[in-house]
Amino acid sequence: MPLAEPPILAGKDESVVAATCAAHGLTRAEFDALRAAAVEAKDVAYCPYSKFRVGAALLPLEEQHRKTTADGVPAVIKGCNVENASYPVGMCAERVGLGAAAAMGVTKFKALAVATDISPPASPCGMCRQAIREFCLSDMPIIMFDKNEDYVVLTVNEVLPMSFGPDKLPPPGAPGT
């Protein structure tokens, strides 16, 4: 039985955004920073072949990795899609963002935003869902913005149910490894 499509939420409706923030433990400043950074990253995507621009923004979970800009805006880690003439070599925005974060020592996240130029919004591909699962808790929100900044929000578990992650592996040196 096919799953029902999640609702597209009005990104310009203050009460809808406030409800999203409350439901997922985000401040309005964090939500706005995620949206702005995902759109900024999308704007610099390197996609000369598909012309399908994608930007991602990650909000670190741990306080020691959370910073703010000079004007008090929460700093997030950005990624954009990067294509290659050898198509399989291209990288999606979400994985570019996760790689940039890991290179900075950040491996746990409070939220992820993705922005595209289409409506309804696009969700992360299967490979990105698995990469997201590596670093994110099952209840972490993934906020997917469309070209109008309307959005869908789903948790990691909702986009990748029954997932396989690091917690499923036996400890190093355990019998059978």
ChimeraX commands (.cxc) that place a marker at each C-alpha (Angstrom):
marker #1 position 0.00,0.00,0.00 radius 0.5
marker #1 position 1.56,3.34,-1.00 radius 0.5
marker #1 position 2.29,5.80,1.76 radius 0.5
marker #1 position 0.35,9.05,1.86 radius 0.5
marker #1 position 2.23,12.09,0.61 radius 0.5
marker #1 position 3.27,14.34,3.51 radius 0.5
marker #1 position 1.64,17.76,3.62 radius 0.5
marker #1 position 3.37,20.74,2.04 radius 0.5
marker #1 position 3.57,23.42,4.71 radius 0.5
marker #1 position 3.31,27.15,4.05 radius 0.5
marker #1 position 6.76,28.62,4.63 radius 0.5
marker #1 position 5.44,32.18,4.86 radius 0.5
marker #1 position 2.79,31.34,7.49 radius 0.5
marker #1 position 4.25,32.34,10.87 radius 0.5
marker #1 position 1.99,29.97,12.83 radius 0.5
marker #1 position 2.92,26.99,10.63 radius 0.5
marker #1 position 6.63,27.69,11.02 radius 0.5
marker #1 position 6.20,28.19,14.78 radius 0.5
marker #1 position 4.42,24.83,15.03 radius 0.5
marker #1 position 7.20,23.13,13.07 radius 0.5
marker #1 position 9.82,24.64,15.35 radius 0.5
marker #1 position 7.95,23.57,18.47 radius 0.5
marker #1 position 7.42,20.04,17.17 radius 0.5
marker #1 position 11.11,19.56,16.38 radius 0.5
marker #1 position 12.85,21.51,19.14 radius 0.5
marker #1 position 14.12,24.29,16.88 radius 0.5
marker #1 position 14.19,28.01,17.56 radius 0.5
marker #1 position 12.83,30.32,14.91 radius 0.5
marker #1 position 16.38,31.64,14.40 radius 0.5
marker #1 position 17.64,28.09,13.76 radius 0.5
marker #1 position 14.81,27.40,11.28 radius 0.5
marker #1 position 15.47,30.65,9.43 radius 0.5
marker #1 position 19.24,30.02,9.36 radius 0.5
marker #1 position 18.71,26.52,7.96 radius 0.5
marker #1 position 16.38,27.81,5.24 radius 0.5
marker #1 position 18.64,30.72,4.28 radius 0.5
marker #1 position 21.80,28.59,4.20 radius 0.5
marker #1 position 20.18,25.81,2.14 radius 0.5
marker #1 position 18.98,28.39,-0.40 radius 0.5
marker #1 position 22.43,30.07,-0.46 radius 0.5
marker #1 position 24.13,26.71,-1.03 radius 0.5
marker #1 position 21.64,25.87,-3.80 radius 0.5
marker #1 position 22.52,29.14,-5.51 radius 0.5
marker #1 position 26.16,28.05,-5.92 radius 0.5
marker #1 position 25.51,24.42,-6.87 radius 0.5
marker #1 position 27.78,23.10,-9.62 radius 0.5
marker #1 position 25.30,21.33,-11.91 radius 0.5
marker #1 position 26.16,22.11,-15.55 radius 0.5
marker #1 position 24.70,18.81,-16.79 radius 0.5
marker #1 position 21.38,18.35,-15.00 radius 0.5
marker #1 position 20.77,22.02,-14.14 radius 0.5
marker #1 position 19.10,20.63,-10.98 radius 0.5
marker #1 position 20.35,22.82,-8.15 radius 0.5
marker #1 position 20.30,21.48,-4.60 radius 0.5
marker #1 position 21.54,23.08,-1.40 radius 0.5
marker #1 position 21.77,21.58,2.07 radius 0.5
marker #1 position 22.34,23.04,5.52 radius 0.5
marker #1 position 23.16,21.16,8.72 radius 0.5
marker #1 position 22.70,22.45,12.26 radius 0.5
marker #1 position 25.21,20.86,14.67 radius 0.5
marker #1 position 23.67,19.10,17.68 radius 0.5
marker #1 position 26.42,19.53,20.24 radius 0.5
marker #1 position 26.82,22.93,21.90 radius 0.5
marker #1 position 30.60,23.03,21.43 radius 0.5
marker #1 position 30.04,22.97,17.66 radius 0.5
marker #1 position 27.23,25.53,17.65 radius 0.5
marker #1 position 28.37,28.98,16.72 radius 0.5
marker #1 position 26.61,32.18,15.79 radius 0.5
marker #1 position 27.51,34.84,13.31 radius 0.5
marker #1 position 28.42,38.37,14.40 radius 0.5
marker #1 position 24.74,39.35,14.14 radius 0.5
marker #1 position 23.60,36.41,16.30 radius 0.5
marker #1 position 22.38,34.10,13.53 radius 0.5
marker #1 position 23.06,30.40,14.19 radius 0.5
marker #1 position 25.91,29.21,11.97 radius 0.5
marker #1 position 25.17,26.12,9.92 radius 0.5
marker #1 position 27.28,23.90,7.67 radius 0.5
marker #1 position 26.41,24.06,3.98 radius 0.5
marker #1 position 26.71,21.71,1.04 radius 0.5
marker #1 position 25.66,21.90,-2.61 radius 0.5
marker #1 position 25.47,19.32,-5.34 radius 0.5
marker #1 position 28.64,18.98,-7.38 radius 0.5
marker #1 position 28.31,17.22,-10.73 radius 0.5
marker #1 position 31.03,15.71,-12.88 radius 0.5
marker #1 position 31.33,14.87,-16.58 radius 0.5
marker #1 position 31.70,11.28,-15.39 radius 0.5
marker #1 position 28.17,11.25,-13.97 radius 0.5
marker #1 position 28.55,8.66,-11.19 radius 0.5
marker #1 position 31.31,10.78,-9.65 radius 0.5
marker #1 position 28.89,13.63,-8.84 radius 0.5
marker #1 position 27.97,14.29,-5.23 radius 0.5
marker #1 position 24.66,15.31,-3.73 radius 0.5
marker #1 position 24.34,18.40,-1.54 radius 0.5
marker #1 position 23.53,16.42,1.58 radius 0.5
marker #1 position 26.68,14.28,1.32 radius 0.5
marker #1 position 28.84,17.30,0.50 radius 0.5
marker #1 position 27.49,18.99,3.64 radius 0.5
marker #1 position 28.04,15.89,5.78 radius 0.5
marker #1 position 31.60,15.58,4.47 radius 0.5
marker #1 position 32.35,19.24,5.15 radius 0.5
marker #1 position 30.98,18.81,8.68 radius 0.5
marker #1 position 32.99,15.66,9.34 radius 0.5
marker #1 position 36.14,17.47,8.18 radius 0.5
marker #1 position 35.41,20.05,10.90 radius 0.5
marker #1 position 34.90,17.32,13.52 radius 0.5
marker #1 position 31.10,17.69,13.56 radius 0.5
marker #1 position 29.30,14.35,13.34 radius 0.5
marker #1 position 25.98,14.89,15.16 radius 0.5
marker #1 position 23.17,17.14,13.99 radius 0.5
marker #1 position 20.00,18.75,15.29 radius 0.5
marker #1 position 18.39,19.35,11.87 radius 0.5
marker #1 position 19.00,19.26,8.13 radius 0.5
marker #1 position 17.45,21.49,5.48 radius 0.5
marker #1 position 17.43,20.87,1.73 radius 0.5
marker #1 position 16.40,23.43,-0.92 radius 0.5
marker #1 position 15.60,22.91,-4.61 radius 0.5
marker #1 position 14.08,24.85,-7.50 radius 0.5
marker #1 position 11.03,22.63,-7.87 radius 0.5
marker #1 position 7.63,22.28,-6.25 radius 0.5
marker #1 position 6.72,20.12,-4.44 radius 0.5
marker #1 position 10.08,19.88,-2.68 radius 0.5
marker #1 position 12.51,17.08,-3.43 radius 0.5
marker #1 position 13.59,14.62,-0.79 radius 0.5
marker #1 position 17.10,13.22,-0.33 radius 0.5
marker #1 position 18.00,10.33,-2.64 radius 0.5
marker #1 position 18.50,6.83,-1.24 radius 0.5
marker #1 position 22.27,7.14,-1.01 radius 0.5
marker #1 position 21.94,10.43,0.89 radius 0.5
marker #1 position 19.32,8.95,3.22 radius 0.5
marker #1 position 21.81,6.25,4.19 radius 0.5
marker #1 position 24.58,8.84,4.67 radius 0.5
marker #1 position 22.25,10.97,6.81 radius 0.5
marker #1 position 21.43,7.91,8.92 radius 0.5
marker #1 position 25.13,7.45,9.69 radius 0.5
marker #1 position 25.32,10.78,11.54 radius 0.5
marker #1 position 21.76,11.63,12.62 radius 0.5
marker #1 position 19.31,10.37,15.20 radius 0.5
marker #1 position 16.14,8.74,13.91 radius 0.5
marker #1 position 13.94,11.60,15.16 radius 0.5
marker #1 position 16.02,14.41,13.59 radius 0.5
marker #1 position 13.97,16.58,11.23 radius 0.5
marker #1 position 14.79,16.91,7.54 radius 0.5
marker #1 position 13.18,20.09,6.23 radius 0.5
marker #1 position 12.76,20.06,2.45 radius 0.5
marker #1 position 12.12,23.48,0.88 radius 0.5
marker #1 position 10.64,24.02,-2.57 radius 0.5
marker #1 position 11.15,26.93,-4.96 radius 0.5
marker #1 position 8.56,28.99,-3.03 radius 0.5
marker #1 position 10.14,28.20,0.37 radius 0.5
marker #1 position 7.13,26.07,1.27 radius 0.5
marker #1 position 8.31,22.86,2.83 radius 0.5
marker #1 position 7.81,19.28,3.93 radius 0.5
marker #1 position 9.34,18.06,7.16 radius 0.5
marker #1 position 10.01,14.40,7.89 radius 0.5
marker #1 position 12.27,12.68,10.38 radius 0.5
marker #1 position 15.19,10.44,9.44 radius 0.5
marker #1 position 13.11,7.42,10.44 radius 0.5
marker #1 position 10.24,8.55,8.19 radius 0.5
marker #1 position 12.50,8.86,5.13 radius 0.5
marker #1 position 14.45,5.68,5.91 radius 0.5
marker #1 position 12.36,3.24,7.98 radius 0.5
marker #1 position 13.98,0.04,9.27 radius 0.5
marker #1 position 17.34,1.60,8.55 radius 0.5
marker #1 position 20.76,0.05,8.90 radius 0.5
marker #1 position 23.22,2.17,10.85 radius 0.5
marker #1 position 26.27,2.06,13.09 radius 0.5
marker #1 position 24.18,0.80,16.02 radius 0.5
marker #1 position 23.42,-2.40,14.04 radius 0.5
marker #1 position 27.08,-3.40,13.73 radius 0.5
marker #1 position 28.74,-5.65,16.31 radius 0.5
marker #1 position 31.53,-4.02,18.29 radius 0.5
marker #1 position 35.02,-4.40,16.77 radius 0.5
marker #1 position 36.55,-7.73,17.76 radius 0.5
marker #1 position 33.20,-9.32,18.61 radius 0.5
marker #1 position 32.69,-12.95,17.51 radius 0.5
marker #1 position 31.82,-13.15,13.82 radius 0.5
marker #1 position 33.60,-9.91,12.85 radius 0.5
marker link #1:1,2 radius 0.2
marker link #1:2,3 radius 0.2
marker link #1:3,4 radius 0.2
marker link #1:4,5 radius 0.2
marker link #1:5,6 radius 0.2
marker link #1:6,7 radius 0.2
marker link #1:7,8 radius 0.2
marker link #1:8,9 radius 0.2
marker link #1:9,10 radius 0.2
marker link #1:10,11 radius 0.2
marker link #1:11,12 radius 0.2
marker link #1:12,13 radius 0.2
marker link #1:13,14 radius 0.2
marker link #1:14,15 radius 0.2
marker link #1:15,16 radius 0.2
marker link #1:16,17 radius 0.2
marker link #1:17,18 radius 0.2
marker link #1:18,19 radius 0.2
marker link #1:19,20 radius 0.2
marker link #1:20,21 radius 0.2
marker link #1:21,22 radius 0.2
marker link #1:22,23 radius 0.2
marker link #1:23,24 radius 0.2
marker link #1:24,25 radius 0.2
marker link #1:25,26 radius 0.2
marker link #1:26,27 radius 0.2
marker link #1:27,28 radius 0.2
marker link #1:28,29 radius 0.2
marker link #1:29,30 radius 0.2
marker link #1:30,31 radius 0.2
marker link #1:31,32 radius 0.2
marker link #1:32,33 radius 0.2
marker link #1:33,34 radius 0.2
marker link #1:34,35 radius 0.2
marker link #1:35,36 radius 0.2
marker link #1:36,37 radius 0.2
marker link #1:37,38 radius 0.2
marker link #1:38,39 radius 0.2
marker link #1:39,40 radius 0.2
marker link #1:40,41 radius 0.2
marker link #1:41,42 radius 0.2
marker link #1:42,43 radius 0.2
marker link #1:43,44 radius 0.2
marker link #1:44,45 radius 0.2
marker link #1:45,46 radius 0.2
marker link #1:46,47 radius 0.2
marker link #1:47,48 radius 0.2
marker link #1:48,49 radius 0.2
marker link #1:49,50 radius 0.2
marker link #1:50,51 radius 0.2
marker link #1:51,52 radius 0.2
marker link #1:52,53 radius 0.2
marker link #1:53,54 radius 0.2
marker link #1:54,55 radius 0.2
marker link #1:55,56 radius 0.2
marker link #1:56,57 radius 0.2
marker link #1:57,58 radius 0.2
marker link #1:58,59 radius 0.2
marker link #1:59,60 radius 0.2
marker link #1:60,61 radius 0.2
marker link #1:61,62 radius 0.2
marker link #1:62,63 radius 0.2
marker link #1:63,64 radius 0.2
marker link #1:64,65 radius 0.2
marker link #1:65,66 radius 0.2
marker link #1:66,67 radius 0.2
marker link #1:67,68 radius 0.2
marker link #1:68,69 radius 0.2
marker link #1:69,70 radius 0.2
marker link #1:70,71 radius 0.2
marker link #1:71,72 radius 0.2
marker link #1:72,73 radius 0.2
marker link #1:73,74 radius 0.2
marker link #1:74,75 radius 0.2
marker link #1:75,76 radius 0.2
marker link #1:76,77 radius 0.2
marker link #1:77,78 radius 0.2
marker link #1:78,79 radius 0.2
marker link #1:79,80 radius 0.2
marker link #1:80,81 radius 0.2
marker link #1:81,82 radius 0.2
marker link #1:82,83 radius 0.2
marker link #1:83,84 radius 0.2
marker link #1:84,85 radius 0.2
marker link #1:85,86 radius 0.2
marker link #1:86,87 radius 0.2
marker link #1:87,88 radius 0.2
marker link #1:88,89 radius 0.2
marker link #1:89,90 radius 0.2
marker link #1:90,91 radius 0.2
marker link #1:91,92 radius 0.2
marker link #1:92,93 radius 0.2
marker link #1:93,94 radius 0.2
marker link #1:94,95 radius 0.2
marker link #1:95,96 radius 0.2
marker link #1:96,97 radius 0.2
marker link #1:97,98 radius 0.2
marker link #1:98,99 radius 0.2
marker link #1:99,100 radius 0.2
marker link #1:100,101 radius 0.2
marker link #1:101,102 radius 0.2
marker link #1:102,103 radius 0.2
marker link #1:103,104 radius 0.2
marker link #1:104,105 radius 0.2
marker link #1:105,106 radius 0.2
marker link #1:106,107 radius 0.2
marker link #1:107,108 radius 0.2
marker link #1:108,109 radius 0.2
marker link #1:109,110 radius 0.2
marker link #1:110,111 radius 0.2
marker link #1:111,112 radius 0.2
marker link #1:112,113 radius 0.2
marker link #1:113,114 radius 0.2
marker link #1:114,115 radius 0.2
marker link #1:115,116 radius 0.2
marker link #1:116,117 radius 0.2
marker link #1:117,118 radius 0.2
marker link #1:118,119 radius 0.2
marker link #1:119,120 radius 0.2
marker link #1:120,121 radius 0.2
marker link #1:121,122 radius 0.2
marker link #1:122,123 radius 0.2
marker link #1:123,124 radius 0.2
marker link #1:124,125 radius 0.2
marker link #1:125,126 radius 0.2
marker link #1:126,127 radius 0.2
marker link #1:127,128 radius 0.2
marker link #1:128,129 radius 0.2
marker link #1:129,130 radius 0.2
marker link #1:130,131 radius 0.2
marker link #1:131,132 radius 0.2
marker link #1:132,133 radius 0.2
marker link #1:133,134 radius 0.2
marker link #1:134,135 radius 0.2
marker link #1:135,136 radius 0.2
marker link #1:136,137 radius 0.2
marker link #1:137,138 radius 0.2
marker link #1:138,139 radius 0.2
marker link #1:139,140 radius 0.2
marker link #1:140,141 radius 0.2
marker link #1:141,142 radius 0.2
marker link #1:142,143 radius 0.2
marker link #1:143,144 radius 0.2
marker link #1:144,145 radius 0.2
marker link #1:145,146 radius 0.2
marker link #1:146,147 radius 0.2
marker link #1:147,148 radius 0.2
marker link #1:148,149 radius 0.2
marker link #1:149,150 radius 0.2
marker link #1:150,151 radius 0.2
marker link #1:151,152 radius 0.2
marker link #1:152,153 radius 0.2
marker link #1:153,154 radius 0.2
marker link #1:154,155 radius 0.2
marker link #1:155,156 radius 0.2
marker link #1:156,157 radius 0.2
marker link #1:157,158 radius 0.2
marker link #1:158,159 radius 0.2
marker link #1:159,160 radius 0.2
marker link #1:160,161 radius 0.2
marker link #1:161,162 radius 0.2
marker link #1:162,163 radius 0.2
marker link #1:163,164 radius 0.2
marker link #1:164,165 radius 0.2
marker link #1:165,166 radius 0.2
marker link #1:166,167 radius 0.2
marker link #1:167,168 radius 0.2
marker link #1:168,169 radius 0.2
marker link #1:169,170 radius 0.2
marker link #1:170,171 radius 0.2
marker link #1:171,172 radius 0.2
marker link #1:172,173 radius 0.2
marker link #1:173,174 radius 0.2
marker link #1:174,175 radius 0.2
marker link #1:175,176 radius 0.2
marker link #1:176,177 radius 0.2
view
